[in-house]
Amino acid sequence: MKRDEIMKELIEIFQDEFDDESLKIDEAMTPEDLEDWNSLSMVNLMSTIAAQFSINFNMGELRKIQSVGDIVELILGRK
């Protein structure tokens, strides 16, 4: 799976999670860039991402996520 394919799917997941069809994300985006991106939404996001990509994340990996780019890298490491 290519990076741009992952980003396309992540955009849809973020739009659904934050109920905003106009939401645009990029790899540099961090939780500080999106008001509603908090610890609860992070759990929901990562659960949806894990299901969508048929992968699992361990707690150590989840703690290291600082940006959308980090999520992309985790997915790439599993595909």
Biopython code that builds the backbone (N, CA, C, O; Angstrom):
import numpy as np
from Bio.PDB.StructureBuilder import StructureBuilder

atoms = [
    (1, "MET", "N", (0.844, -1.176, 0.000)),
    (1, "MET", "CA", (0.000, 0.000, 0.000)),
    (1, "MET", "C", (0.889, 1.239, 0.000)),
    (1, "MET", "O", (1.883, 1.311, 0.723)),
    (2, "LYS", "N", (0.515, 2.196, -0.814)),
    (2, "LYS", "CA", (1.306, 3.414, -0.964)),
    (2, "LYS", "C", (0.850, 4.494, 0.010)),
    (2, "LYS", "O", (-0.279, 4.489, 0.501)),
    (3, "ARG", "N", (1.760, 5.408, 0.265)),
    (3, "ARG", "CA", (1.532, 6.496, 1.207)),
    (3, "ARG", "C", (0.277, 7.307, 0.840)),
    (3, "ARG", "O", (-0.523, 7.635, 1.717)),
    (4, "ASP", "N", (0.104, 7.629, -0.441)),
    (4, "ASP", "CA", (-1.051, 8.425, -0.847)),
    (4, "ASP", "C", (-2.362, 7.660, -0.674)),
    (4, "ASP", "O", (-3.396, 8.271, -0.400)),
    (5, "GLU", "N", (-2.338, 6.356, -0.826)),
    (5, "GLU", "CA", (-3.525, 5.534, -0.600)),
    (5, "GLU", "C", (-3.896, 5.530, 0.886)),
    (5, "GLU", "O", (-5.070, 5.603, 1.248)),
    (6, "ILE", "N", (-2.880, 5.445, 1.726)),
    (6, "ILE", "CA", (-3.104, 5.484, 3.173)),
    (6, "ILE", "C", (-3.707, 6.831, 3.558)),
    (6, "ILE", "O", (-4.679, 6.885, 4.312)),
    (7, "MET", "N", (-3.133, 7.919, 3.043)),
    (7, "MET", "CA", (-3.647, 9.252, 3.374)),
    (7, "MET", "C", (-5.092, 9.416, 2.918)),
    (7, "MET", "O", (-5.895, 10.021, 3.628)),
    (8, "LYS", "N", (-5.431, 8.893, 1.759)),
    (8, "LYS", "CA", (-6.808, 8.996, 1.271)),
    (8, "LYS", "C", (-7.774, 8.334, 2.254)),
    (8, "LYS", "O", (-8.827, 8.889, 2.568)),
    (9, "GLU", "N", (-7.410, 7.149, 2.735)),
    (9, "GLU", "CA", (-8.262, 6.455, 3.703)),
    (9, "GLU", "C", (-8.289, 7.171, 5.049)),
    (9, "GLU", "O", (-9.332, 7.240, 5.699)),
    (10, "LEU", "N", (-7.145, 7.701, 5.466)),
    (10, "LEU", "CA", (-7.102, 8.430, 6.735)),
    (10, "LEU", "C", (-7.964, 9.695, 6.687)),
    (10, "LEU", "O", (-8.616, 10.042, 7.672)),
    (11, "ILE", "N", (-7.964, 10.376, 5.554)),
    (11, "ILE", "CA", (-8.802, 11.568, 5.423)),
    (11, "ILE", "C", (-10.258, 11.200, 5.670)),
    (11, "ILE", "O", (-10.956, 11.892, 6.411)),
    (12, "GLU", "N", (-10.717, 10.124, 5.059)),
    (12, "GLU", "CA", (-12.101, 9.685, 5.253)),
    (12, "GLU", "C", (-12.377, 9.318, 6.711)),
    (12, "GLU", "O", (-13.435, 9.648, 7.247)),
    (13, "ILE", "N", (-11.430, 8.639, 7.347)),
    (13, "ILE", "CA", (-11.598, 8.254, 8.752)),
    (13, "ILE", "C", (-11.676, 9.495, 9.637)),
    (13, "ILE", "O", (-12.545, 9.579, 10.505)),
    (14, "PHE", "N", (-10.780, 10.455, 9.428)),
    (14, "PHE", "CA", (-10.799, 11.687, 10.221)),
    (14, "PHE", "C", (-12.095, 12.458, 9.990)),
    (14, "PHE", "O", (-12.689, 12.976, 10.936)),
    (15, "GLN", "N", (-12.534, 12.534, 8.737)),
    (15, "GLN", "CA", (-13.778, 13.245, 8.443)),
    (15, "GLN", "C", (-14.957, 12.593, 9.156)),
    (15, "GLN", "O", (-15.820, 13.286, 9.696)),
    (16, "ASP", "N", (-14.996, 11.279, 9.158)),
    (16, "ASP", "CA", (-16.067, 10.569, 9.859)),
    (16, "ASP", "C", (-15.972, 10.767, 11.369)),
    (16, "ASP", "O", (-16.971, 11.061, 12.026)),
    (17, "GLU", "N", (-14.773, 10.605, 11.913)),
    (17, "GLU", "CA", (-14.582, 10.716, 13.365)),
    (17, "GLU", "C", (-14.967, 12.101, 13.877)),
    (17, "GLU", "O", (-15.590, 12.230, 14.931)),
    (18, "PHE", "N", (-14.594, 13.128, 13.129)),
    (18, "PHE", "CA", (-14.835, 14.490, 13.583)),
    (18, "PHE", "C", (-16.080, 15.103, 12.930)),
    (18, "PHE", "O", (-16.342, 16.297, 13.073)),
    (19, "ASP", "N", (-16.831, 14.277, 12.221)),
    (19, "ASP", "CA", (-18.098, 14.671, 11.605)),
    (19, "ASP", "C", (-17.954, 15.971, 10.818)),
    (19, "ASP", "O", (-18.733, 16.910, 10.987)),
    (20, "ASP", "N", (-16.926, 16.003, 9.944)),
    (20, "ASP", "CA", (-16.639, 17.192, 9.147)),
    (20, "ASP", "C", (-16.135, 16.753, 7.777)),
    (20, "ASP", "O", (-14.958, 16.437, 7.606)),
    (21, "GLU", "N", (-17.042, 16.740, 6.810)),
    (21, "GLU", "CA", (-16.692, 16.295, 5.459)),
    (21, "GLU", "C", (-15.697, 17.221, 4.768)),
    (21, "GLU", "O", (-15.078, 16.831, 3.779)),
    (22, "SER", "N", (-15.537, 18.431, 5.271)),
    (22, "SER", "CA", (-14.599, 19.369, 4.658)),
    (22, "SER", "C", (-13.213, 19.322, 5.312)),
    (22, "SER", "O", (-12.302, 20.027, 4.880)),
    (23, "LEU", "N", (-13.053, 18.502, 6.343)),
    (23, "LEU", "CA", (-11.785, 18.432, 7.070)),
    (23, "LEU", "C", (-10.662, 17.959, 6.156)),
    (23, "LEU", "O", (-10.778, 16.929, 5.493)),
    (24, "LYS", "N", (-9.600, 18.705, 6.131)),
    (24, "LYS", "CA", (-8.401, 18.357, 5.361)),
    (24, "LYS", "C", (-7.280, 18.065, 6.353)),
    (24, "LYS", "O", (-7.064, 18.815, 7.305)),
    (25, "ILE", "N", (-6.580, 16.977, 6.116)),
    (25, "ILE", "CA", (-5.444, 16.643, 6.972)),
    (25, "ILE", "C", (-4.209, 16.457, 6.114)),
    (25, "ILE", "O", (-4.307, 16.208, 4.912)),
    (26, "ASP", "N", (-3.054, 16.578, 6.734)),
    (26, "ASP", "CA", (-1.792, 16.253, 6.084)),
    (26, "ASP", "C", (-0.900, 15.601, 7.129)),
    (26, "ASP", "O", (-1.249, 15.538, 8.308)),
    (27, "GLU", "N", (0.242, 15.122, 6.691)),
    (27, "GLU", "CA", (1.106, 14.360, 7.600)),
    (27, "GLU", "C", (1.677, 15.192, 8.740)),
    (27, "GLU", "O", (2.082, 14.644, 9.765)),
    (28, "ALA", "N", (1.712, 16.499, 8.571)),
    (28, "ALA", "CA", (2.258, 17.363, 9.620)),
    (28, "ALA", "C", (1.232, 17.681, 10.706)),
    (28, "ALA", "O", (1.591, 18.212, 11.757)),
    (29, "MET", "N", (-0.035, 17.364, 10.467)),
    (29, "MET", "CA", (-1.084, 17.701, 11.428)),
    (29, "MET", "C", (-0.874, 16.965, 12.746)),
    (29, "MET", "O", (-0.554, 15.777, 12.772)),
    (30, "THR", "N", (-1.063, 17.704, 13.839)),
    (30, "THR", "CA", (-0.931, 17.149, 15.184)),
    (30, "THR", "C", (-2.243, 17.364, 15.940)),
    (30, "THR", "O", (-3.103, 18.115, 15.479)),
    (31, "PRO", "N", (-2.404, 16.721, 17.083)),
    (31, "PRO", "CA", (-3.615, 16.951, 17.873)),
    (31, "PRO", "C", (-3.834, 18.425, 18.231)),
    (31, "PRO", "O", (-4.977, 18.853, 18.394)),
    (32, "GLU", "N", (-2.774, 19.191, 18.354)),
    (32, "GLU", "CA", (-2.904, 20.608, 18.666)),
    (32, "GLU", "C", (-3.537, 21.395, 17.518)),
    (32, "GLU", "O", (-4.061, 22.489, 17.729)),
    (33, "ASP", "N", (-3.490, 20.838, 16.301)),
    (33, "ASP", "CA", (-4.042, 21.523, 15.133)),
    (33, "ASP", "C", (-5.551, 21.339, 14.986)),
    (33, "ASP", "O", (-6.189, 22.037, 14.198)),
    (34, "LEU", "N", (-6.111, 20.418, 15.728)),
    (34, "LEU", "CA", (-7.528, 20.097, 15.604)),
    (34, "LEU", "C", (-8.148, 20.087, 16.996)),
    (34, "LEU", "O", (-7.839, 19.225, 17.819)),
    (35, "GLU", "N", (-9.004, 21.032, 17.242)),
    (35, "GLU", "CA", (-9.543, 21.253, 18.585)),
    (35, "GLU", "C", (-10.129, 19.993, 19.228)),
    (35, "GLU", "O", (-9.917, 19.753, 20.417)),
    (36, "ASP", "N", (-10.850, 19.202, 18.466)),
    (36, "ASP", "CA", (-11.531, 18.036, 19.030)),
    (36, "ASP", "C", (-10.663, 16.768, 19.085)),
    (36, "ASP", "O", (-11.140, 15.712, 19.498)),
    (37, "TRP", "N", (-9.401, 16.870, 18.673)),
    (37, "TRP", "CA", (-8.513, 15.701, 18.693)),
    (37, "TRP", "C", (-7.923, 15.588, 20.094)),
    (37, "TRP", "O", (-6.894, 16.191, 20.398)),
    (38, "ASN", "N", (-8.583, 14.814, 20.935)),
    (38, "ASN", "CA", (-8.152, 14.628, 22.318)),
    (38, "ASN", "C", (-7.888, 13.143, 22.573)),
    (38, "ASN", "O", (-7.880, 12.348, 21.633)),
    (39, "SER", "N", (-7.677, 12.772, 23.807)),
    (39, "SER", "CA", (-7.324, 11.382, 24.099)),
    (39, "SER", "C", (-8.454, 10.414, 23.755)),
    (39, "SER", "O", (-8.196, 9.307, 23.284)),
    (40, "LEU", "N", (-9.684, 10.813, 23.980)),
    (40, "LEU", "CA", (-10.812, 9.944, 23.645)),
    (40, "LEU", "C", (-10.953, 9.780, 22.135)),
    (40, "LEU", "O", (-11.151, 8.668, 21.647)),
    (41, "SER", "N", (-10.853, 10.879, 21.398)),
    (41, "SER", "CA", (-10.961, 10.764, 19.949)),
    (41, "SER", "C", (-9.775, 9.990, 19.380)),
    (41, "SER", "O", (-9.908, 9.320, 18.355)),
    (42, "MET", "N", (-8.618, 10.075, 20.033)),
    (42, "MET", "CA", (-7.450, 9.315, 19.583)),
    (42, "MET", "C", (-7.718, 7.817, 19.707)),
    (42, "MET", "O", (-7.377, 7.051, 18.806)),
    (43, "VAL", "N", (-8.320, 7.398, 20.804)),
    (43, "VAL", "CA", (-8.669, 5.985, 20.983)),
    (43, "VAL", "C", (-9.635, 5.544, 19.886)),
    (43, "VAL", "O", (-9.460, 4.484, 19.285)),
    (44, "ASN", "N", (-10.646, 6.354, 19.632)),
    (44, "ASN", "CA", (-11.610, 6.030, 18.585)),
    (44, "ASN", "C", (-10.962, 5.995, 17.211)),
    (44, "ASN", "O", (-11.219, 5.089, 16.418)),
    (45, "LEU", "N", (-10.119, 6.985, 16.930)),
    (45, "LEU", "CA", (-9.412, 7.031, 15.649)),
    (45, "LEU", "C", (-8.572, 5.776, 15.441)),
    (45, "LEU", "O", (-8.655, 5.129, 14.396)),
    (46, "MET", "N", (-7.767, 5.438, 16.437)),
    (46, "MET", "CA", (-6.845, 4.315, 16.276)),
    (46, "MET", "C", (-7.587, 2.989, 16.205)),
    (46, "MET", "O", (-7.135, 2.059, 15.538)),
    (47, "SER", "N", (-8.702, 2.897, 16.876)),
    (47, "SER", "CA", (-9.526, 1.697, 16.778)),
    (47, "SER", "C", (-10.086, 1.548, 15.367)),
    (47, "SER", "O", (-10.054, 0.462, 14.789)),
    (48, "THR", "N", (-10.595, 2.638, 14.823)),
    (48, "THR", "CA", (-11.123, 2.622, 13.459)),
    (48, "THR", "C", (-10.022, 2.344, 12.453)),
    (48, "THR", "O", (-10.213, 1.564, 11.521)),
    (49, "ILE", "N", (-8.871, 2.977, 12.635)),
    (49, "ILE", "CA", (-7.734, 2.771, 11.728)),
    (49, "ILE", "C", (-7.276, 1.320, 11.771)),
    (49, "ILE", "O", (-7.015, 0.718, 10.729)),
    (50, "ALA", "N", (-7.178, 0.760, 12.963)),
    (50, "ALA", "CA", (-6.764, -0.645, 13.094)),
    (50, "ALA", "C", (-7.734, -1.559, 12.352)),
    (50, "ALA", "O", (-7.309, -2.482, 11.656)),
    (51, "ALA", "N", (-9.025, -1.309, 12.496)),
    (51, "ALA", "CA", (-10.026, -2.139, 11.818)),
    (51, "ALA", "C", (-9.962, -1.943, 10.306)),
    (51, "ALA", "O", (-10.017, -2.912, 9.550)),
    (52, "GLN", "N", (-9.846, -0.704, 9.872)),
    (52, "GLN", "CA", (-9.823, -0.390, 8.436)),
    (52, "GLN", "C", (-8.639, -1.043, 7.733)),
    (52, "GLN", "O", (-8.777, -1.551, 6.620)),
    (53, "PHE", "N", (-7.468, -1.030, 8.385)),
    (53, "PHE", "CA", (-6.257, -1.551, 7.763)),
    (53, "PHE", "C", (-5.934, -2.975, 8.209)),
    (53, "PHE", "O", (-4.911, -3.535, 7.816)),
    (54, "SER", "N", (-6.801, -3.556, 9.024)),
    (54, "SER", "CA", (-6.615, -4.935, 9.526)),
    (54, "SER", "C", (-5.261, -5.118, 10.203)),
    (54, "SER", "O", (-4.525, -6.061, 9.912)),
    (55, "ILE", "N", (-4.950, -4.199, 11.109)),
    (55, "ILE", "CA", (-3.705, -4.268, 11.871)),
    (55, "ILE", "C", (-4.001, -3.958, 13.333)),
    (55, "ILE", "O", (-5.080, -3.470, 13.670)),
    (56, "ASN", "N", (-3.035, -4.245, 14.192)),
    (56, "ASN", "CA", (-3.142, -3.926, 15.612)),
    (56, "ASN", "C", (-1.959, -3.065, 16.010)),
    (56, "ASN", "O", (-0.877, -3.166, 15.431)),
    (57, "PHE", "N", (-2.172, -2.231, 16.990)),
    (57, "PHE", "CA", (-1.115, -1.385, 17.521)),
    (57, "PHE", "C", (-0.917, -1.723, 18.986)),
    (57, "PHE", "O", (-1.877, -2.031, 19.692)),
    (58, "ASN", "N", (0.335, -1.667, 19.449)),
    (58, "ASN", "CA", (0.560, -1.863, 20.873)),
    (58, "ASN", "C", (0.612, -0.494, 21.566)),
    (58, "ASN", "O", (0.732, 0.540, 20.908)),
    (59, "MET", "N", (0.524, -0.504, 22.867)),
    (59, "MET", "CA", (0.471, 0.748, 23.629)),
    (59, "MET", "C", (1.712, 1.618, 23.418)),
    (59, "MET", "O", (1.615, 2.845, 23.376)),
    (60, "GLY", "N", (2.859, 0.990, 23.289)),
    (60, "GLY", "CA", (4.085, 1.759, 23.054)),
    (60, "GLY", "C", (4.021, 2.539, 21.758)),
    (60, "GLY", "O", (4.449, 3.692, 21.695)),
    (61, "GLU", "N", (3.485, 1.908, 20.722)),
    (61, "GLU", "CA", (3.345, 2.588, 19.437)),
    (61, "GLU", "C", (2.355, 3.745, 19.545)),
    (61, "GLU", "O", (2.594, 4.831, 19.016)),
    (62, "LEU", "N", (1.263, 3.506, 20.222)),
    (62, "LEU", "CA", (0.236, 4.542, 20.344)),
    (62, "LEU", "C", (0.752, 5.756, 21.107)),
    (62, "LEU", "O", (0.402, 6.890, 20.780)),
    (63, "ARG", "N", (1.573, 5.527, 22.110)),
    (63, "ARG", "CA", (2.124, 6.639, 22.905)),
    (63, "ARG", "C", (3.068, 7.516, 22.095)),
    (63, "ARG", "O", (3.240, 8.695, 22.405)),
    (64, "LYS", "N", (3.683, 6.948, 21.057)),
    (64, "LYS", "CA", (4.658, 7.683, 20.249)),
    (64, "LYS", "C", (4.015, 8.555, 19.171)),
    (64, "LYS", "O", (4.699, 9.370, 18.552)),
    (65, "ILE", "N", (2.731, 8.397, 18.942)),
    (65, "ILE", "CA", (2.077, 9.149, 17.870)),
    (65, "ILE", "C", (2.007, 10.627, 18.235)),
    (65, "ILE", "O", (1.420, 11.013, 19.246)),
    (66, "GLN", "N", (2.622, 11.437, 17.385)),
    (66, "GLN", "CA", (2.618, 12.882, 17.567)),
    (66, "GLN", "C", (1.949, 13.606, 16.403)),
    (66, "GLN", "O", (1.645, 14.795, 16.499)),
    (67, "SER", "N", (1.716, 12.877, 15.286)),
    (67, "SER", "CA", (1.171, 13.516, 14.090)),
    (67, "SER", "C", (0.514, 12.470, 13.190)),
    (67, "SER", "O", (0.643, 11.265, 13.403)),
    (68, "VAL", "N", (-0.185, 12.967, 12.190)),
    (68, "VAL", "CA", (-0.765, 12.075, 11.181)),
    (68, "VAL", "C", (0.356, 11.295, 10.488)),
    (68, "VAL", "O", (0.184, 10.121, 10.160)),
    (69, "GLY", "N", (1.487, 11.936, 10.269)),
    (69, "GLY", "CA", (2.631, 11.264, 9.639)),
    (69, "GLY", "C", (3.093, 10.054, 10.436)),
    (69, "GLY", "O", (3.491, 9.043, 9.858)),
    (70, "ASP", "N", (3.043, 10.151, 11.757)),
    (70, "ASP", "CA", (3.411, 9.010, 12.600)),
    (70, "ASP", "C", (2.439, 7.848, 12.391)),
    (70, "ASP", "O", (2.840, 6.684, 12.393)),
    (71, "ILE", "N", (1.163, 8.175, 12.210)),
    (71, "ILE", "CA", (0.165, 7.127, 11.957)),
    (71, "ILE", "C", (0.451, 6.460, 10.616)),
    (71, "ILE", "O", (0.391, 5.236, 10.497)),
    (72, "VAL", "N", (0.763, 7.272, 9.610)),
    (72, "VAL", "CA", (1.097, 6.735, 8.283)),
    (72, "VAL", "C", (2.287, 5.794, 8.381)),
    (72, "VAL", "O", (2.271, 4.712, 7.796)),
    (73, "GLU", "N", (3.309, 6.193, 9.109)),
    (73, "GLU", "CA", (4.514, 5.361, 9.256)),
    (73, "GLU", "C", (4.187, 4.030, 9.940)),
    (73, "GLU", "O", (4.701, 2.984, 9.544)),
    (74, "LEU", "N", (3.338, 4.073, 10.959)),
    (74, "LEU", "CA", (2.936, 2.833, 11.631)),
    (74, "LEU", "C", (2.223, 1.889, 10.666)),
    (74, "LEU", "O", (2.475, 0.684, 10.656)),
    (75, "ILE", "N", (1.342, 2.448, 9.867)),
    (75, "ILE", "CA", (0.612, 1.630, 8.899)),
    (75, "ILE", "C", (1.561, 1.072, 7.849)),
    (75, "ILE", "O", (1.494, -0.112, 7.517)),
    (76, "LEU", "N", (2.440, 1.914, 7.327)),
    (76, "LEU", "CA", (3.416, 1.457, 6.330)),
    (76, "LEU", "C", (4.284, 0.332, 6.865)),
    (76, "LEU", "O", (4.655, -0.581, 6.126)),
    (77, "GLY", "N", (4.609, 0.398, 8.152)),
    (77, "GLY", "CA", (5.436, -0.639, 8.772)),
    (77, "GLY", "C", (4.739, -1.977, 8.871)),
    (77, "GLY", "O", (5.381, -3.005, 9.088)),
    (78, "ARG", "N", (3.444, -1.967, 8.715)),
    (78, "ARG", "CA", (2.669, -3.213, 8.820)),
    (78, "ARG", "C", (2.206, -3.748, 7.480)),
    (78, "ARG", "O", (1.751, -4.888, 7.394)),
    (79, "LYS", "N", (2.311, -2.953, 6.445)),
    (79, "LYS", "CA", (1.802, -3.358, 5.128)),
    (79, "LYS", "C", (2.930, -3.764, 4.207)),
    (79, "LYS", "O", (2.687, -4.133, 3.059)),
]
sb = StructureBuilder()
sb.init_structure("model")
sb.init_model(0)
sb.init_chain("A")
sb.init_seg("    ")
for serial, (resi, resn, name, xyz) in enumerate(atoms, 1):
    if name == "N":
        sb.init_residue(resn, " ", resi, " ")
    sb.init_atom(name, np.array(xyz, "f"), 0.0, 1.0, " ", f" {name:<3s}", serial, name[0])
structure = sb.get_structure()
